[in-house]
Amino acid sequence: MESIIGQKANRSLEYHVKSVIEGNRRFENVFKSVTRMILDYPDGIRKITVNGRPTYDFQLFRQKGKHIIGMYDEINSFVSFVKDAAEGGSSSEMAFVLIGEPGNGKTYFVDYLNKCYRDFISQPQNQRFTFKLKNLDKLGGYGKISSIESQTFEDPMVLSMNLFEDRDKNIEFLEQMGAGDEQIISYFKNYRPLGACSDYIFNQIRDYCDEDLSKMLEFIEIVPISISETRGTLTGKYAAKDKITSSAVDLLGDESITRLLHISDTNNPYRFDLRRGALARVAGGGIHFADEIFKNKRDLVQVYLGVIQNRTIEIEGFKWPLDTLIIATSNNAEFQRFLEEKEQAPIVDRCRLTYMAHNTNYKLQQELTRLAIGSQEKTTFSGEKLHIDPNLNYALSVAFILSRMPQNDKLNPVEMMKLAAGEVAGEKSVKTLAEVIDQLNRETDITKRFGQKGLGHRNLGRAIQILLERSETQEGKCMYAGDIFQSIESVILDYVQDPNDRAKYMNDLKIAKSLHRENVMTSIFNAYMDEPGAIQKDVMNYVNMIIGSDAKNLGPNKLWTYKDPQSGKLISIKIDESFIDSVESRLGLKSKEQKQSYRTTIAKIYGQKMMQDANYDFMDNNDLVKAVTDVRLKSDIAGAGSLIGALSNRTNEDNQKLYNRMIKTMIEKLGYDKTSAEKTIEYFCTQEDNS
């Protein structure tokens, strides 16, 4: 019995107002809630460098599990937008619109944000409340309707500021509840009138009770706002429909015939069923997602203009104030079409436009590719386990990132790709990349900006689907990396309409194939040396040798002792001048000056990178890795040609033993299966894609 009484007390307006005053419950608009959700997240903000520029990384978007990858600029724009709105800036009267190519993550970003917001509001300390007006049978005129919940999920604090028509009486009520002057001022900063139907009904209650507060409070019940993704409460989505099926009713609501059968006064605004529309369900501090907003017909866009600017639902002169964050998406083509209609300029003026680029960091792309391949175990049509070639992810990621690299005189696509991933690109610096991006982002044609054009995530999914359906994949029980390029080619031919884009992507695919071959060369060398990190060790040996060659404590036996930054142990290395010269010859360095300049560059990179990451291994320096691989293959078995010969011609026993040993190493130590190991060696023995 006591718990029921306690429950009733918890549902009273007095209890709620006191809880807000004491800090146990909250009264804040949606912008403050979202800002708090992002900025108060544990270890919420990190400073990072992206494309040579410092920026912030907000950890809410990087939670464990399937999270947002990249999108640094877009997330920074969004956080700045909601923070400005929370502080009463102009953003509070705008919508946040993401514009970009299909398949670059716009919708996923909004869906992820909505999920985070639902989780955030479901926590007891962040819970949102609304009110219900009950005992309507006492008033009469409502038929069998005995209680009415606020249609727009209005906050009880808004009701407490509208209890009486006289503002001073409302302030007096808050003071009686224990609110101080500063608290009252802060509450009234968020003041808004009651929605039309709540105001109409409460006016009847006020008259019926003759403004007796204690009697008026008996008609009020406080209830938590239900959080439902499927019902569209708190977070809701309106996807653009075609011209015939779409209607303003879908957004605003419409007159309800059922209600008219109960309500005696036809002037009562409650005759409109607002919950039938998408906006009312998110009006109590929610997020409204307008998917492909500019695809909507003109009258719906005009509805959005009114909602964004005035933050009200308006039907036949009745108004219902909203507390809603409006986020919209659009693809480039639809937005350009919309801009061509000059009379539509006011809606664009009310939007904070952010042009969302594709991901341009191939290391981050490898995470996205892993998600596209799928985390569940793959099987063939017959239900047998399907192996994934360890080179598949790299081949896919590089091919798709290169398609997103614009053509430029200062940087070639590979240099651009490497610098964007924070890697070394010869003598080209990240400063050059920052300059190139700055120059490209000044283009009035959005599609010419950095990362705005290229093969998207859906095309990545299609390429994987085509690879899976190939008979070679099914029969070999392996998703072999070498076959993925034909799949990507099919996607380019079938899904890319513009002939210039198609020609560019085909050229990018050739570059991706050459990078894949270099990756295979590294695997073959490691397999030959029977050690997974063999090439990495030799690359670091070269680096340490050139640093040690200038050391003061170098003895006549050319032994140099240094402290390994990774293990912290002292290691001795013999400076092998012939090995250093061979590597530098492979790099095309002939004169003493050229060699010294290159060594200085390597030493400089070593100094910079080791400060940031003690595990840095120079494996991102493709030219150096290729040179060291060639030198080691030549010194160990008289050249890569001889290894190709030995692996191709297995008629003698020694060659067959070498082949079997390398296959065994590839399967046991390098993550291959029999099919991918055999196909990779076979590919190595051809001259295909040799750059």
ZADREN-96952 format. One record per residue (C-alpha): residue in three letters; x, y, z. Coordinates in steps of 0.001 Angstrom, whole numbers, plus 500000, padded with zeros to 6 digits. Layout:
ZADREN-96952
r	px	py	pz
Ala	X	Y	Z .
...
This chain:
ZADREN-96952
r	px	py	pz
Met	500000	500000	500000 .
Glu	502837	502395	500905 .
Ser	504605	501732	497589 .
Ile	501389	502624	495686 .
Ile	501082	505883	497676 .
Gly	504786	506579	497051 .
Gln	504304	505893	493360 .
Lys	501402	508361	493231 .
Ala	503527	510979	495029 .
Asn	506334	510456	492500 .
Arg	503840	511221	489750 .
Ser	502744	514557	491184 .
Leu	503854	517884	489673 .
Glu	505149	519097	493089 .
Tyr	507421	516041	493413 .
His	508785	516525	489907 .
Val	509464	520267	490315 .
Lys	511195	519668	493670 .
Ser	513295	516888	492087 .
Val	514414	519277	489326 .
Ile	515224	522026	491855 .
Glu	517242	519550	493970 .
Gly	519098	518282	490872 .
Asn	517648	514737	490907 .
Arg	515806	515311	487635 .
Arg	516649	517572	484714 .
Phe	515000	520342	482761 .
Glu	517042	521065	479654 .
Asn	516449	521353	475935 .
Val	517536	518671	473466 .
Phe	520656	520617	472439 .
Lys	521944	520681	476021 .
Ser	521195	516975	476425 .
Val	523050	516003	473244 .
Thr	525991	518291	474087 .
Arg	526223	516794	477572 .
Met	525998	513270	476136 .
Ile	529004	513937	473867 .
Leu	531218	516103	476078 .
Asp	530603	514275	479387 .
Tyr	531422	510881	477900 .
Pro	534409	509303	479783 .
Asp	537678	510526	478228 .
Gly	535306	512332	475847 .
Ile	537697	514468	473771 .
Arg	541085	513597	472306 .
Lys	543344	515844	470251 .
Ile	544519	514181	467042 .
Thr	546066	515134	463699 .
Val	544145	514352	460502 .
Asn	545593	515154	457058 .
Gly	548240	517354	458644 .
Arg	545764	519435	460655 .
Pro	544987	519220	464383 .
Thr	541390	518302	465207 .
Tyr	539295	516681	467942 .
Asp	538095	513101	468198 .
Phe	534955	512582	470305 .
Gln	535008	509183	471992 .
Leu	531222	508758	472199 .
Phe	531354	507871	468504 .
Arg	534169	505318	469026 .
Gln	532496	502984	471515 .
Lys	533234	499256	471488 .
Gly	531391	497184	468915 .
Lys	530146	498553	465602 .
His	530954	502256	465805 .
Ile	531614	505234	463539 .
Ile	534960	505100	461738 .
Gly	536604	508365	460641 .
Met	534200	511279	459840 .
Tyr	536380	513610	461961 .
Asp	535428	516890	460235 .
Glu	531728	516013	460083 .
Ile	531591	515044	463782 .
Asn	533454	518241	464747 .
Ser	530917	520288	462739 .
Phe	528013	518503	464438 .
Val	529391	518943	467970 .
Ser	530053	522633	467282 .
Phe	526478	522963	465912 .
Val	524704	521438	468962 .
Lys	526999	523251	471408 .
Asp	526197	526591	469767 .
Ala	522459	525758	469878 .
Ala	522729	524740	473561 .
Glu	524278	528144	474290 .
Gly	521398	529960	472565 .
Gly	523211	530590	469276 .
Ser	521677	530780	465804 .
Ser	522045	526999	465391 .
Ser	518956	526523	467594 .
Glu	516858	527784	464669 .
Met	518573	525626	462063 .
Ala	518697	522032	460859 .
Phe	521970	520117	460506 .
Val	522207	518675	456972 .
Leu	524746	516111	455762 .
Ile	525297	516142	451999 .
Gly	527393	513623	450113 .
Glu	527538	510698	447704 .
Pro	525439	507581	448368 .
Gly	527127	504953	450537 .
Asn	529501	507189	452496 .
Gly	527896	506752	455929 .
Lys	525473	509705	456297 .
Thr	522495	507605	457409 .
Tyr	524662	505385	459594 .
Phe	526001	508464	461408 .
Val	522465	509648	462273 .
Asp	521266	506156	463246 .
Tyr	524297	505743	465504 .
Leu	523698	509140	467124 .
Asn	520041	508220	467720 .
Lys	521034	504920	469326 .
Cys	523489	506722	471647 .
Tyr	520791	509272	472553 .
Arg	518231	506588	473377 .
Asp	520794	504838	475610 .
Phe	521669	508174	477245 .
Ile	518046	509150	478010 .
Ser	517261	505647	479321 .
Gln	519715	506265	482205 .
Pro	517694	507243	485342 .
Gln	519553	510550	485877 .
Asn	518798	511658	482281 .
Gln	515222	510415	482004 .
Arg	512710	512758	480371 .
Phe	509168	513280	481660 .
Thr	505898	514619	480352 .
Phe	502432	515105	481861 .
Lys	498995	513606	481544 .
Leu	495770	515550	482215 .
Lys	493353	513174	483954 .
Asn	489820	513143	485471 .
Leu	488467	514795	482309 .
Asp	485072	513189	482957 .
Lys	484663	515843	485706 .
Leu	484987	518603	483103 .
Gly	482543	517014	480673 .
Gly	482630	517278	476897 .
Tyr	485215	514533	476360 .
Gly	482913	511497	476087 .
Lys	484746	508331	477037 .
Ile	488168	510066	476993 .
Ser	489129	510294	480669 .
Ser	492816	511288	480386 .
Ile	494981	512976	477743 .
Glu	498763	512822	477552 .
Ser	500551	515868	476154 .
Gln	500620	515174	472413 .
Thr	504063	516727	472009 .
Phe	505517	515224	475224 .
Glu	505843	518652	476864 .
Asp	508087	518891	479903 .
Pro	506314	519210	483292 .
Met	508478	522272	484005 .
Val	506875	523976	481001 .
Leu	503489	523239	482589 .
Ser	504702	524624	485933 .
Met	505599	527897	484150 .
Asn	502100	528012	482628 .
Leu	499955	526949	485624 .
Phe	498434	530429	485829 .
Glu	497907	533093	483207 .
Asp	499741	535488	485529 .
Arg	503514	534939	485212 .
Asp	504132	536178	488797 .
Lys	501890	533438	490182 .
Asn	503925	530825	488309 .
Ile	507137	532262	489777 .
Glu	505499	532194	493212 .
Phe	504685	528475	492733 .
Leu	508327	527697	491861 .
Glu	509505	529666	494916 .
Gln	507127	527653	497133 .
Met	508702	524491	495716 .
Gly	512141	525780	496855 .
Ala	513607	527353	493694 .
Gly	516101	530205	494117 .
Asp	516148	533372	491994 .
Glu	518973	532135	489718 .
Gln	517206	528808	489162 .
Ile	513940	530562	488237 .
Ile	515798	532810	485765 .
Ser	517475	529752	484171 .
Tyr	514101	527915	483908 .
Phe	512414	530881	482256 .
Lys	515238	531101	479700 .
Asn	513792	527822	478397 .
Tyr	510193	529048	478725 .
Arg	507731	528205	476002 .
Pro	503917	528301	475992 .
Leu	501878	525132	476222 .
Gly	500812	523497	472971 .
Ala	497347	524374	471702 .
Cys	495485	521300	473054 .
Ser	497285	521260	476458 .
Asp	496636	524984	476818 .
Tyr	492937	524605	475876 .
Ile	492315	521682	478264 .
Phe	494308	523221	481119 .
Asn	492369	526455	480712 .
Gln	489177	524425	481242 .
Ile	490762	522816	484351 .
Arg	491764	526258	485658 .
Asp	488197	527559	485246 .
Tyr	486661	524386	486745 .
Cys	488933	524653	489835 .
Asp	488490	528417	490047 .
Glu	492318	528735	490021 .
Asp	492596	526697	493246 .
Leu	496113	525269	492918 .
Ser	495557	522189	495078 .
Lys	492484	521209	493016 .
Met	494292	521919	489713 .
Leu	497182	519653	490702 .
Glu	494760	516737	491121 .
Phe	494207	516799	487351 .
Ile	497960	516446	486606 .
Glu	499959	513215	486486 .
Ile	503674	513126	485601 .
Val	504791	510185	483425 .
Pro	508170	509245	481909 .
Ile	508486	509604	478133 .
Ser	508624	506175	476542 .
Ile	511712	505517	474443 .
Ser	510998	503450	471361 .
Glu	512951	503132	468146 .
Thr	510107	501317	466374 .
Arg	507340	503734	467444 .
Gly	509491	506764	466658 .
Thr	509261	508315	470130 .
Leu	512273	510398	471192 .
Thr	514149	509488	467982 .
Gly	512164	509389	464751 .
Lys	512805	509215	461024 .
Tyr	510895	510495	458031 .
Ala	512145	509059	454748 .
Ala	511274	511011	451598 .
Lys	508454	509360	449616 .
Asp	507263	509929	446075 .
Lys	504982	512830	445161 .
Ile	501719	510858	445339 .
Thr	502084	509005	448657 .
Ser	503764	511761	450667 .
Ser	501687	514219	452652 .
Ala	502129	516891	455315 .
Val	499962	514645	457515 .
Asp	502938	512251	457806 .
Leu	504887	515043	459511 .
Leu	502299	517156	461328 .
Gly	499309	514911	461988 .
Asp	495677	515405	461018 .
Glu	492149	515736	462289 .
Ser	490995	512568	464039 .
Ile	487455	511336	463235 .
Thr	487558	509068	466325 .
Arg	488230	512014	468628 .
Leu	485463	514112	467039 .
Leu	482995	511396	468072 .
His	483908	512071	471733 .
Ile	484681	515806	471843 .
Ser	481624	518040	472081 .
Asp	483429	521328	471274 .
Thr	484646	521227	467673 .
Asn	486972	524199	468393 .
Asn	488999	522011	470772 .
Pro	492503	521635	469256 .
Tyr	492633	518075	470670 .
Arg	490575	517068	467636 .
Phe	493923	517020	465792 .
Asp	495903	513805	466265 .
Leu	499495	515061	466230 .
Arg	501015	511679	467086 .
Arg	499986	510524	463631 .
Gly	502812	512738	462358 .
Ala	506508	512054	462861 .
Leu	507345	515418	464466 .
Ala	505095	515305	467565 .
Arg	506615	511988	468657 .
Val	510058	513619	468950 .
Ala	508829	517015	470179 .
Gly	509737	516412	473842 .
Gly	513505	516746	473556 .
Gly	513959	514282	470702 .
Ile	515888	513982	467433 .
His	514058	514090	464089 .
Phe	515895	512520	461150 .
Ala	514751	513754	457716 .
Asp	516259	511245	455297 .
Glu	516871	512661	451787 .
Ile	515121	515896	452759 .
Phe	515482	517525	449322 .
Lys	513738	514599	447604 .
Asn	510469	515654	449243 .
Lys	507903	517516	447172 .
Arg	507797	521286	447507 .
Asp	504942	521621	450025 .
Leu	506677	519220	452439 .
Val	509900	521213	452145 .
Gln	507854	524305	453031 .
Val	506520	522456	456101 .
Tyr	510111	521715	457101 .
Leu	511023	525379	456617 .
Gly	508336	526425	459113 .
Val	509264	523711	461583 .
Ile	513007	524472	461418 .
Gln	512606	528243	461686 .
Asn	509785	528540	464229 .
Arg	510198	525205	466030 .
Thr	506405	524738	466039 .
Ile	503850	522407	464517 .
Glu	501181	524621	462990 .
Ile	497760	523354	461845 .
Glu	494878	525705	460984 .
Gly	496387	528461	463131 .
Phe	496887	526240	466188 .
Lys	500507	525956	467367 .
Trp	502449	523363	469298 .
Pro	506038	524374	470278 .
Leu	508766	521764	469658 .
Asp	511997	520913	471447 .
Thr	513627	518963	468638 .
Leu	517030	518579	467025 .
Ile	516486	518212	463274 .
Ile	519136	516318	461304 .
Ala	518749	515732	457581 .
Thr	520665	513995	454806 .
Ser	520811	514458	451048 .
Asn	522890	513149	448184 .
Asn	524814	515575	445982 .
Ala	522637	515115	442886 .
Glu	519343	515831	444696 .
Phe	520814	518847	446458 .
Gln	522126	520339	443199 .
Arg	518706	519797	441596 .
Phe	517083	521522	444569 .
Leu	519458	524522	444370 .
Glu	518559	525033	440713 .
Glu	515036	525941	441896 .
Lys	515973	529448	443003 .
Glu	512751	530045	444975 .
Gln	513780	527313	447424 .
Ala	516684	529383	448814 .
Pro	515058	530097	452258 .
Ile	515237	526445	453369 .
Val	518961	526236	452508 .
Asp	519450	529454	454466 .
Arg	517988	527685	457522 .
Cys	520368	524698	457257 .
Arg	523899	524131	458498 .
Leu	525280	522297	455476 .
Thr	528118	519828	455964 .
Tyr	529539	518062	452938 .
Met	530369	514532	454005 .
Ala	533369	513026	452243 .
His	534169	509355	451804 .
Asn	536714	507878	454185 .
Thr	540196	508618	452760 .
Asn	542382	506808	455312 .
Tyr	543170	503296	454064 .
Lys	544003	502062	457585 .
Leu	540529	503096	458776 .
Gln	539125	501647	455553 .
Gln	540512	498261	456584 .
Glu	538170	498394	459607 .
Leu	535227	499273	457333 .
Thr	536223	496504	454909 .
Arg	536357	494006	457763 .
Leu	532778	494980	458665 .
Ala	531711	494638	455011 .
Ile	533287	491168	454725 .
Gly	531377	490206	457886 .
Ser	532309	488974	461333 .
Gln	530434	485669	461116 .
Glu	532159	482598	459744 .
Lys	531771	482373	455969 .
Thr	530666	479128	454324 .
Thr	530335	477857	450747 .
Phe	526992	476951	449142 .
Ser	527537	473392	450378 .
Gly	528088	474594	453965 .
Glu	531870	474114	454093 .
Lys	534129	476695	455757 .
Leu	535210	479524	453441 .
His	538707	480869	454098 .
Ile	539554	484585	453739 .
Asp	542889	485378	452078 .
Pro	545011	487507	454487 .
Asn	545735	489905	451580 .
Leu	542029	490418	450714 .
Asn	541330	493273	453134 .
Tyr	544401	495259	452044 .
Ala	543661	494733	448329 .
Leu	540043	495884	448736 .
Ser	540828	498834	451006 .
Val	543596	500202	448802 .
Ala	541515	499855	445616 .
Phe	538587	501769	447126 .
Ile	540703	504485	448784 .
Leu	542627	505138	445541 .
Ser	539305	505720	443735 .
Arg	538629	508536	446239 .
Met	541976	510280	445657 .
Pro	541509	513248	443279 .
Gln	543986	513884	440468 .
Asn	546571	516494	441394 .
Asp	549892	517820	440070 .
Lys	551618	518021	443473 .
Leu	550868	514486	444685 .
Asn	550208	511214	442888 .
Pro	547371	508943	444169 .
Val	549680	506625	446170 .
Glu	551468	509547	447862 .
Met	548101	511111	448694 .
Met	546794	507813	450087 .
Lys	549873	507246	452256 .
Leu	549980	510778	453649 .
Ala	546239	510660	454421 .
Ala	546920	507520	456515 .
Gly	549774	509286	458367 .
Glu	552455	507285	456556 .
Val	555668	508174	454765 .
Ala	555462	509075	451072 .
Gly	559069	509514	449983 .
Glu	560153	513133	450373 .
Lys	556577	514452	450170 .
Ser	555346	515818	453492 .
Val	551927	515912	455119 .
Lys	552145	519714	454776 .
Thr	551877	519264	450992 .
Leu	548746	517138	451498 .
Ala	547214	519837	453735 .
Glu	547900	522422	451000 .
Val	546371	520187	448305 .
Ile	543238	519543	450428 .
Asp	542893	523256	451180 .
Gln	543155	524056	447473 .
Leu	540636	521333	446483 .
Asn	538136	522337	449186 .
Arg	537859	525808	447654 .
Glu	536243	524322	444543 .
Thr	532660	525485	444013 .
Asp	531868	522100	442445 .
Ile	531514	519945	445575 .
Thr	532384	516715	443759 .
Lys	535900	518047	443059 .
Arg	536680	518472	446759 .
Phe	538916	516020	448624 .
Gly	537241	512657	449162 .
Gln	533882	513757	447773 .
Lys	533981	511392	444806 .
Gly	534852	507706	444629 .
Leu	533551	504186	445084 .
Gly	531342	504024	448195 .
His	530623	501457	450898 .
Arg	527714	499907	448964 .
Asn	530016	499276	445997 .
Leu	532437	497627	448413 .
Gly	529627	495300	449514 .
Arg	528784	494544	445873 .
Ala	532419	493655	445075 .
Ile	532467	491186	447974 .
Gln	529125	489690	446831 .
Ile	530492	489191	443291 .
Leu	533643	487541	444716 .
Leu	531511	485177	446826 .
Glu	529378	484049	443900 .
Arg	532369	483197	441681 .
Ser	532809	479468	441016 .
Glu	536556	479785	441836 .
Thr	535656	481061	445330 .
Gln	533134	478258	445934 .
Glu	535270	475433	444529 .
Gly	538518	476605	446164 .
Lys	536664	477343	449449 .
Cys	538635	480588	449645 .
Met	538031	484305	449074 .
Tyr	541302	484776	447173 .
Ala	542593	488378	447058 .
Gly	543756	488149	443437 .
Asp	540152	487587	442275 .
Ile	538784	490717	443957 .
Phe	540100	493021	441226 .
Gln	537845	491386	438617 .
Ser	534907	491849	441023 .
Ile	535730	495560	441483 .
Glu	536038	495890	437694 .
Ser	532520	494450	437314 .
Val	531207	496971	439866 .
Ile	532862	499874	437992 .
Leu	531425	498727	434644 .
Asp	527912	498054	435969 .
Tyr	527379	500810	438545 .
Val	529517	503812	437477 .
Gln	527638	505770	434790 .
Asp	530043	508649	434053 .
Pro	532664	507545	431440 .
Asn	535345	509867	432904 .
Asp	534828	508449	436397 .
Arg	534892	504919	434999 .
Ala	538213	505550	433218 .
Lys	539732	507064	436399 .
Tyr	538600	504158	438605 .
Met	539995	501619	436121 .
Asn	543358	503391	436263 .
Asp	543208	503455	440087 .
Leu	542531	499710	439990 .
Lys	545807	499160	438074 .
Ile	547713	501050	440799 .
Ala	545943	498974	443473 .
Lys	547034	495786	441682 .
Ser	550697	496895	441736 .
Leu	550460	497649	445491 .
His	548861	494233	446009 .
Arg	551805	492643	444174 .
Glu	554273	494397	446502 .
Asn	552261	493071	449450 .
Val	552470	489543	447985 .
Met	556257	489932	447503 .
Thr	556583	490661	451254 .
Ser	554516	487556	452114 .
Ile	556579	485368	449769 .
Phe	559832	486654	451288 .
Asn	558548	485964	454827 .
Ala	557444	482495	453709 .
Tyr	560851	481857	452124 .
Met	562640	482974	455312 .
Asp	560180	480840	457368 .
Glu	559488	483813	459641 .
Pro	556371	486073	459696 .
Gly	558329	489287	460408 .
Ala	561442	488560	458318 .
Ile	561112	491499	455943 .
Gln	560220	493841	458796 .
Lys	563390	492779	460651 .
Asp	565565	493391	457559 .
Val	564023	496811	456900 .
Met	564754	497817	460514 .
Asn	568281	496386	460156 .
Tyr	568889	498746	457230 .
Val	567507	501714	459208 .
Asn	569601	500877	462292 .
Met	572712	500329	460145 .
Ile	572529	503789	458546 .
Ile	571959	505407	461958 .
Gly	574802	503339	463460 .
Ser	577200	504150	460597 .
Asp	577387	507753	461900 .
Ala	577695	506732	465571 .
Lys	580786	507948	467488 .
Asn	581165	504699	469463 .
Leu	581523	502559	466318 .
Gly	584548	500255	466645 .
Pro	586867	498888	463922 .
Asn	584799	495685	463763 .
Lys	581814	497852	462667 .
Leu	579707	496680	465616 .
Trp	577170	499179	466946 .
Thr	575271	498710	470188 .
Tyr	571959	500511	470642 .
Lys	568935	500398	472930 .
Asp	565895	498894	471167 .
Pro	562973	501363	471672 .
Gln	560424	498523	471585 .
Ser	561957	496094	474092 .
Gly	564302	498499	475923 .
Lys	567142	495917	475609 .
Leu	570661	496582	474350 .
Ile	571223	495110	470869 .
Ser	574433	494847	468843 .
Ile	574359	495087	465063 .
Lys	577180	494766	462516 .
Ile	577200	497570	459931 .
Asp	577118	495809	456551 .
Glu	578172	498444	453990 .
Ser	577519	496128	451004 .
Phe	573930	495513	452205 .
Ile	573354	499284	452664 .
Asp	574796	500030	449190 .
Ser	572712	497267	447566 .
Val	569496	498600	449084 .
Glu	570320	502169	448025 .
Ser	571197	501019	444492 .
Arg	567784	499328	444260 .
Leu	566271	502663	445324 .
Gly	568028	504298	442354 .
Leu	570485	506293	444495 .
Lys	573789	506519	442649 .
Ser	575882	509454	443909 .
Lys	577257	509849	447427 .
Glu	575190	513027	447854 .
Gln	571931	511246	446923 .
Lys	572668	508427	449370 .
Gln	573536	510821	452186 .
Ser	570379	512869	451551 .
Tyr	568224	509712	451669 .
Arg	569911	508519	454878 .
Thr	569297	511914	456487 .
Thr	565602	511684	455515 .
Ile	565304	508164	456998 .
Ala	567052	509254	460220 .
Lys	564726	512271	460472 .
Ile	561609	510088	459992 .
Tyr	562980	507632	462575 .
Gly	563390	510429	465118 .
Gln	559900	511852	464523 .
Lys	558007	508543	464375 .
Met	559689	506892	467353 .
Met	558600	509784	469580 .
Gln	554954	509072	468654 .
Asp	555094	505258	468331 .
Ala	557921	503056	469636 .
Asn	556638	500190	467434 .
Tyr	557025	502089	464151 .
Asp	558679	499720	461644 .
Phe	558980	501608	458283 .
Met	556740	498987	456609 .
Asp	554644	501832	455179 .
Asn	557652	502913	453083 .
Asn	556862	500762	450023 .
Asp	559991	501718	448061 .
Leu	562293	500806	450952 .
Val	560452	497531	451666 .
Lys	560614	496561	447968 .
Ala	564334	497413	447763 .
Val	565207	495385	450882 .
Thr	563079	492445	449654 .
Asp	564823	492445	446249 .
Val	568273	492641	447851 .
Arg	567598	489799	450283 .
Leu	566094	487589	447580 .
Lys	569107	488253	445366 .
Ser	571735	487627	448069 .
Asp	570017	484509	449425 .
Ile	569020	482695	446244 .
Ala	570553	484626	443368 .
Gly	567557	486842	442698 .
Ala	563778	486776	442689 .
Gly	564011	485309	439189 .
Ser	565699	482226	440613 .
Leu	563014	481859	443275 .
Ile	560355	482173	440576 .
Gly	562200	479519	438572 .
Ala	562512	477220	441575 .
Leu	558839	477563	442480 .
Ser	557638	477257	438863 .
Asn	559769	474253	437920 .
Arg	559261	471654	440629 .
Thr	560571	468683	438648 .
Asn	563638	468319	440914 .
Glu	563369	467309	444552 .
Asp	565001	470444	446055 .
Asn	562551	472756	444319 .
Gln	559592	470635	445449 .
Lys	560900	470670	449045 .
Leu	561269	474486	448935 .
Tyr	557713	474815	447562 .
Asn	556267	472479	450223 .
Arg	558134	474270	453021 .
Met	556887	477687	451871 .
Ile	553285	476416	451583 .
Lys	553579	474988	455115 .
Thr	554910	478318	456497 .
Met	552171	480279	454725 .
Ile	549457	478028	456200 .
Glu	550876	477680	459719 .
Lys	552401	481132	460285 .
Leu	550986	483635	457789 .
Gly	547215	482942	457875 .
Tyr	546795	481359	454423 .
Asp	544941	478169	453547 .
Lys	546089	475676	450873 .
Thr	544141	477367	448042 .
Ser	545264	480948	448788 .
Ala	548880	479846	449447 .
Glu	549089	477975	446122 .
Lys	547382	480772	444176 .
Thr	549609	483434	445806 .
Ile	552796	481542	444852 .
Glu	551400	480985	441348 .
Tyr	550673	484750	441081 .
Phe	554216	485548	442320 .
Cys	555647	483346	439567 .
Thr	553886	485391	436843 .
Gln	554855	488886	435713 .
Glu	551297	490167	436274 .
Asp	550893	493669	437793 .
Asn	554691	494061	438084 .
Ser	555347	497762	438518 .
